[in-house]
Structures are given as C-alpha cells and as structure tokens.
Amino acid sequence: MAAEVSHLLSWRYVCRFCKIEGPESCICEHNTLLQNIRVVLVNTSHPGNIGGAARAMKNMGLSRLVLVQPKEFPAVDASARASGADDVLDNAQVVDSLEQALVGCNLVMGTSARERSIPWPLIGPRECGAKAVEHANGGEEIALVFGREHAGLTNEELQRCHFHVHIPSNPDFSSLNLAAAVQVLSYEVRMAWLAAGAVPGKVEKVDASELATMDEMELFYDHLEKTLVGIGFLDPEKPKHLMPRLRRLYGRVAVERSEMSILRGILTETQKVVRGEPHKRKD
C-alpha cells in the first residue's frame, strides 16, 4: 500500500507530444483550448464567493472569469478567498448583463438545480466537461454559467443556455456553495482536457468561425419574435411558451453563419410581405 501511495504522489503529467512536464508549461495546441472556456457568475452577492470561484478555476487551469453585475467587486474578501488566484480576479471582466457576458460564445452551459416548466437538454458535470473540451478544441468559445447563491439562474437566463447542467448532490442536502459548484465543473473540464491531450485525434475539430455566436443568435431570436408578432402567429399578450420552445429547438443544433443569413433573409422578406413592401418573390 505504501508503495502504491508513493507512486501516486510522485506521478507527474508529461505531455506525450512536446514531452514537457506540467500541463501549464505545455506548448502544444491542446493546451490553448482552456483559454476558450469562460466562467460566468451572475449577480454574485458575496465577494468571498467570487474569490473562492477564482481559486477553484486556477486550481484546474481556467483563467477567464466574467462577472455579471456583482454586488461588490473588487473587494478585500474576494482577494482573501482567492488565496493566490489574484491574477484571475485582476483580469475578470465585469459586465451589465448576461447577454454581454456571452458575446462571441458558441456553446453555453448553465447550472440548474430544479425542474423547469419547459424540458431542456440536461447533462451532468462529466458530460459538461467533455462537451466544453470538445468544442473548445475546435476554436469555439464556451461559457459555463453559474447563478445567484440564493436563487440560481432565472428561467429567462437558462433559456439562453444550450444545455442545463445538474450536479447530482445528496438530495437530502443538495445546496452547493457557489465556489464548490465552480470547482466541480472546472475539475471535469480539466479531466476531459487531460484525456484529450493524452489521446491524439480523439476530439474531432470543427471550424468555429462558421458557427453563429450567442449574440448573433440573440439578434435572430429578436428578429424571429417580431416577425411572428407581425404575422399574427405570436400574441405578445399571451405568448405562452412559444419563444422558449423555439430557443430550445434552435439550441439543439449548431447553426452556421450561412444558415443564419438564410433564416434572417426569410424573416426579412416575410416582414416586407406583411407591410406590403416590394419583396423578392413577385407572382
């Protein structure tokens, strides 16, 4: 047993490509993919939780932190809880809305602890880590979104996510500290990253430049909603769950920019017909 423990303690990660010891020193392409993954904290009320999240991120090699309207930041408590991860805090981006935090993102995964009125693609932390690395490896921008300490993410915020992530904690005591939740997902990202670096060709690359980003998708959803109202298909006074269901529908596929142009073009021509303006199709 002592020999086994000694062996585990002496183990070091050595990249099979560049032969450099330590993932942070690795010069291979797979190392840069972690820079494509951002952690987004929404309306965090206690600065200490921001610091704890920064420490959890740095432990696992993540460095991009985005804060959506934090109650207090920067703060002494945040630096104290960061325990050396001050560089993550110093480089944190503070924005006014989740939409701003997700600009440029191709894949968004948000934590959720409860059932929602509309079923949404639900995954666990391990699959979340695997998806993050798979997409980041192709140059895509990934966001891991965490909600408020007391209430999590709102339904509207969760509808901006492609996947909801549920951490299967003890049902009798299921509430996780924010930093602990960040630690869980960051760990799974790291494990998937190490696995991807150890097995060449395991992850299939895609051309991220061809995919529509979240901000582009938001412009499309706004265009779609206005068009549906204009043709009388959507009653703004009684919208029910039409737009959330359409978000879920389009969120299941990776929409390319060329496809987005087609969809936006269809909506534009539809609006012209409704307004009685000249349009491309003339009978």
C-alpha positions as CSV (number, residue, x, y, z in Angstrom):
1,M,0.0,0.0,0.0
2,A,2.8,2.5,0.9
3,A,4.5,1.8,-2.4
4,E,1.2,2.5,-4.3
5,V,0.7,5.7,-2.4
6,S,4.3,6.8,-3.1
7,H,3.8,6.1,-6.8
8,L,0.6,8.2,-6.9
9,L,2.3,11.1,-5.1
10,S,5.3,11.0,-7.4
11,W,3.2,11.0,-10.6
12,R,3.6,14.0,-12.9
13,Y,1.7,14.9,-16.1
14,V,4.1,14.7,-19.1
15,C,2.7,15.7,-22.5
16,R,3.1,12.9,-25.0
17,F,3.7,15.4,-27.8
18,C,6.1,18.1,-26.6
19,K,7.4,15.9,-23.6
20,I,7.3,18.9,-21.3
21,E,6.3,18.2,-17.7
22,G,3.3,20.0,-16.3
23,P,0.1,20.9,-18.3
24,E,0.6,24.7,-17.7
25,S,4.0,24.5,-19.3
26,C,2.9,22.5,-22.3
27,I,3.4,24.3,-25.7
28,C,1.0,22.1,-27.7
29,E,-2.2,23.3,-29.3
30,H,-4.4,21.4,-27.0
31,N,-3.2,23.5,-24.1
32,T,-4.6,26.7,-25.5
33,L,-8.1,25.4,-25.7
34,L,-8.6,26.2,-22.0
35,Q,-8.4,29.9,-22.9
36,N,-11.6,29.3,-24.9
37,I,-13.6,28.5,-21.8
38,R,-15.0,31.3,-19.7
39,V,-16.7,31.0,-16.3
40,V,-19.7,33.4,-15.9
41,L,-21.0,34.3,-12.4
42,V,-24.4,36.1,-12.4
43,N,-25.3,38.7,-9.7
44,T,-23.0,37.2,-7.0
45,S,-23.9,38.7,-3.7
46,H,-20.9,37.9,-1.6
47,P,-17.4,38.9,-2.9
48,G,-15.9,36.0,-1.0
49,N,-17.6,33.6,-3.3
50,I,-16.1,35.3,-6.3
51,G,-12.6,34.8,-4.7
52,G,-13.4,31.2,-4.0
53,A,-14.5,30.6,-7.6
54,A,-11.4,32.2,-8.9
55,R,-9.3,29.9,-6.7
56,A,-11.2,26.9,-8.0
57,M,-10.7,28.0,-11.6
58,K,-7.0,28.5,-11.2
59,N,-6.6,25.1,-9.4
60,M,-8.0,23.5,-12.6
61,G,-6.2,25.7,-15.2
62,L,-9.1,28.0,-16.1
63,S,-8.4,31.8,-16.1
64,R,-11.3,33.7,-17.8
65,L,-13.8,35.0,-15.3
66,V,-16.8,37.1,-16.3
67,L,-18.9,38.8,-13.6
68,V,-22.5,39.9,-14.3
69,Q,-23.4,42.8,-12.0
70,P,-21.7,41.5,-8.9
71,K,-23.0,43.2,-5.7
72,E,-19.4,44.1,-4.6
73,F,-16.3,43.8,-6.7
74,P,-13.4,44.4,-6.4
75,A,-13.3,43.6,-2.7
76,V,-10.9,42.6,0.1
77,D,-12.9,39.5,0.8
78,A,-12.6,38.4,-2.8
79,S,-8.8,38.7,-2.7
80,A,-8.6,36.9,0.6
81,R,-10.7,33.9,-0.6
82,A,-8.8,33.7,-3.9
83,S,-5.7,32.6,-1.9
84,G,-3.2,33.5,-4.6
85,A,-5.5,33.5,-7.7
86,D,-5.4,37.3,-7.8
87,D,-4.4,37.2,-11.5
88,V,-7.8,35.7,-12.2
89,L,-9.6,38.4,-10.3
90,D,-7.4,41.2,-11.8
91,N,-8.3,40.1,-15.3
92,A,-12.0,39.4,-14.5
93,Q,-14.4,41.2,-16.9
94,V,-17.4,42.9,-15.3
95,V,-20.5,43.4,-17.5
96,D,-24.1,44.6,-17.0
97,S,-26.0,41.7,-18.5
98,L,-25.7,38.0,-19.3
99,E,-26.1,38.9,-23.0
100,Q,-22.8,40.9,-22.8
101,A,-21.1,38.1,-20.9
102,L,-22.0,35.6,-23.7
103,V,-20.9,37.7,-26.7
104,G,-18.8,35.6,-29.0
105,C,-19.9,32.3,-27.4
106,N,-20.8,29.2,-29.5
107,L,-21.8,26.9,-26.6
108,V,-23.4,27.9,-23.3
109,M,-24.0,25.6,-20.4
110,G,-25.8,26.8,-17.3
111,T,-26.1,25.2,-13.9
112,S,-29.7,24.3,-12.7
113,A,-30.8,22.6,-9.5
114,R,-34.5,22.3,-10.1
115,E,-37.1,21.2,-12.7
116,R,-38.3,23.8,-15.1
117,S,-41.7,24.3,-16.8
118,I,-40.2,23.5,-20.2
119,P,-37.9,20.5,-20.5
120,W,-34.4,21.4,-21.7
121,P,-31.4,19.3,-22.6
122,L,-30.0,18.3,-19.3
123,I,-26.5,16.9,-18.7
124,G,-24.2,16.1,-15.8
125,P,-20.8,17.6,-14.9
126,R,-18.8,14.9,-16.7
127,E,-20.6,15.4,-20.0
128,C,-20.4,19.1,-19.5
129,G,-16.6,18.9,-19.2
130,A,-16.4,16.6,-22.2
131,K,-18.6,19.0,-24.3
132,A,-16.6,22.0,-23.2
133,V,-13.3,20.5,-24.3
134,E,-14.7,19.0,-27.5
135,H,-16.0,22.3,-28.7
136,A,-13.1,24.5,-27.4
137,N,-10.6,22.2,-29.2
138,G,-12.1,23.4,-32.4
139,G,-11.7,27.1,-31.5
140,E,-15.2,27.6,-30.3
141,E,-15.9,29.9,-27.3
142,I,-17.5,28.2,-24.3
143,A,-19.3,29.6,-21.3
144,L,-20.1,27.9,-18.0
145,V,-22.7,29.9,-16.3
146,F,-23.5,30.0,-12.6
147,G,-26.4,31.8,-10.9
148,R,-27.1,33.6,-7.7
149,E,-26.2,32.0,-4.4
150,H,-29.8,32.1,-3.2
151,A,-31.8,31.5,-6.3
152,G,-29.6,30.3,-9.2
153,L,-30.4,31.3,-12.7
154,T,-33.8,32.6,-13.8
155,N,-35.8,30.8,-16.4
156,E,-35.0,33.5,-18.9
157,E,-31.3,33.2,-18.3
158,L,-31.5,29.4,-18.5
159,Q,-33.2,29.8,-21.9
160,R,-30.0,31.4,-23.2
161,C,-28.1,28.1,-22.5
162,H,-27.8,25.2,-24.9
163,F,-27.6,22.8,-22.0
164,H,-28.6,22.8,-18.3
165,V,-26.0,21.2,-16.0
166,H,-27.2,19.4,-12.9
167,I,-24.7,18.4,-10.2
168,P,-26.1,15.2,-8.6
169,S,-25.5,16.1,-5.0
170,N,-27.1,14.5,-1.9
171,P,-30.9,15.1,-2.3
172,D,-31.2,15.4,1.5
173,F,-28.6,18.2,1.5
174,S,-28.3,19.3,-2.2
175,S,-27.4,23.0,-1.9
176,L,-23.8,23.7,-3.0
177,N,-21.7,26.7,-2.3
178,L,-21.0,28.7,-5.5
179,A,-17.3,28.1,-5.4
180,A,-17.9,24.4,-4.8
181,A,-20.1,24.2,-7.9
182,V,-17.4,26.0,-9.9
183,Q,-14.8,23.6,-8.6
184,V,-16.9,20.5,-9.7
185,L,-17.3,21.7,-13.3
186,S,-13.8,23.0,-13.5
187,Y,-12.5,19.7,-12.4
188,E,-14.5,17.8,-15.1
189,V,-13.2,20.2,-17.7
190,R,-9.6,19.5,-16.6
191,M,-10.1,15.8,-16.6
192,A,-11.5,16.0,-20.2
193,W,-8.7,18.2,-21.2
194,L,-6.0,15.9,-19.9
195,A,-7.7,13.0,-21.7
196,A,-7.9,14.9,-24.9
197,G,-4.2,15.8,-24.6
198,A,-3.3,12.1,-24.0
199,V,-5.1,10.7,-26.9
200,P,-4.2,12.4,-30.3
201,G,-7.1,12.7,-32.7
202,K,-9.7,11.8,-30.1
203,V,-11.5,15.1,-30.5
204,E,-13.0,16.0,-33.8
205,K,-12.3,19.6,-34.8
206,V,-14.9,21.9,-36.3
207,D,-14.4,25.3,-37.9
208,A,-15.7,27.6,-35.2
209,S,-15.6,30.7,-37.5
210,E,-18.5,29.1,-39.4
211,L,-20.8,28.9,-36.4
212,A,-23.2,31.6,-35.2
213,T,-22.3,33.1,-31.8
214,M,-24.8,33.7,-29.0
215,D,-25.0,37.4,-29.7
216,E,-25.9,36.6,-33.3
217,M,-28.4,34.1,-32.2
218,E,-30.0,36.7,-29.8
219,L,-30.4,39.1,-32.8
220,F,-32.1,36.2,-34.7
221,Y,-34.5,35.4,-31.8
222,D,-35.4,39.1,-31.6
223,H,-36.0,39.2,-35.4
224,L,-38.0,36.0,-35.2
225,E,-40.2,37.2,-32.4
226,K,-41.0,40.5,-34.1
227,T,-41.8,38.6,-37.3
228,L,-44.1,36.1,-35.6
229,V,-45.9,39.0,-33.9
230,G,-46.2,40.8,-37.2
231,I,-47.9,37.9,-39.0
232,G,-50.2,37.3,-36.0
233,F,-48.7,33.9,-35.1
234,L,-47.5,35.1,-31.7
235,D,-49.7,37.1,-29.3
236,P,-47.5,39.3,-27.2
237,E,-50.2,39.5,-24.5
238,K,-50.4,35.7,-24.4
239,P,-47.0,34.4,-25.6
240,K,-47.3,31.1,-23.6
241,H,-44.0,29.2,-24.2
242,L,-43.6,29.7,-27.9
243,M,-40.3,31.6,-27.9
244,P,-38.6,29.4,-25.2
245,R,-39.6,26.4,-27.2
246,L,-38.2,27.9,-30.4
247,R,-35.0,28.7,-28.5
248,R,-34.8,25.1,-27.4
249,L,-35.3,24.0,-31.0
250,Y,-32.5,26.1,-32.5
251,G,-30.3,25.5,-29.5
252,R,-30.2,21.8,-30.3
253,V,-28.2,22.4,-33.5
254,A,-25.1,24.2,-34.3
255,V,-26.4,27.0,-36.6
256,E,-23.8,28.1,-39.1
257,R,-23.5,31.8,-40.1
258,S,-24.5,31.0,-43.7
259,E,-27.6,29.2,-42.4
260,M,-28.3,32.2,-40.1
261,S,-28.2,34.5,-43.2
262,I,-30.8,32.3,-44.9
263,L,-33.1,32.4,-41.8
264,R,-32.7,36.2,-41.4
265,G,-33.4,36.7,-45.1
266,I,-36.6,34.7,-44.9
267,L,-37.7,36.7,-41.9
268,T,-36.9,40.0,-43.6
269,E,-38.9,39.0,-46.8
270,T,-41.8,37.9,-44.6
271,Q,-41.9,41.3,-42.9
272,K,-41.9,43.0,-46.3
273,V,-44.9,41.0,-47.4
274,V,-46.8,41.8,-44.2
275,R,-46.0,45.5,-44.7
276,G,-47.0,45.4,-48.3
277,E,-43.5,46.4,-49.4
278,P,-41.7,45.1,-52.6
279,H,-40.1,41.7,-52.0
280,K,-38.0,39.2,-53.9
281,R,-40.9,36.8,-54.8
282,K,-43.3,38.5,-57.3
283,D,-46.1,36.4,-58.7
